[in-house]
Amino acid sequence: MDKQAIERHVRGILEAIGEDPNREGLQETPQRVAEMLEEMLEGIAYSNHEIAEMFGKTFAYRSDSQDAVVMKDITVFSYCEHHMALMYDMKVNVAYIPKGKVLGLSKIARICDMAAKRLQLQEKLGRDIAEIIVEATGSEDVGVAISGCHSCMTARGIRNTSSKTVTTTYSGKFRTESELKDLLKFS
């Protein structure tokens, strides 16, 4: 990430909106914004494959049943690629059927967090998380549901403050088995 270029452009934005970037309170804003973007958009630097490798710590798991691992209400936030607007109050539910190994539980949350640190669409975030979980677990049977608010809907435009967007991504058995889809429902 080119932090110096970000600082230059933020200074230009401040000037373009009629602010004085040299006034007290704004003097360090370009640097602060550059540091914030580096942290909040860290996931841009990694492919889904690299995230799967980073957080793919698994443990052997033997079962003849169709046991599912379900983690609900993983909190993330992201930024819409259309307006660079905040997507917030996002909850991610992830479920998969283990195929000889299980993913460390904290790794599921870390995958969701890192995948969210990109400019994107909520629909793409769900697909990215599912793709990473498939690679990390070796299981094609993965479901991801995301519920979130979008400031491009709540703070601008229509300003519908109560709207939420829900997206789902299913692979393998999650595509056809309604009882597996039910595992992903929000409370």
Secondary structure, 3 states (H helix, E strand, C coil): CCHHHHHHHHHHHHHHCCCCCCCCCCCCHHHHHHHHHHHHCHHHHCCHHHHHHHCCCEEECCCCCCCCEEEEEEEEEEEECCCCCEEEEEEEEEEECCCCEEECHHHHHHHHHHHHCCEECHHHHHHHHHHHHHHHHCCCCEEEEEEEEEHHHHCCCCCCCCCCEEEEEEEHHHHCCHHHHHCCCCC
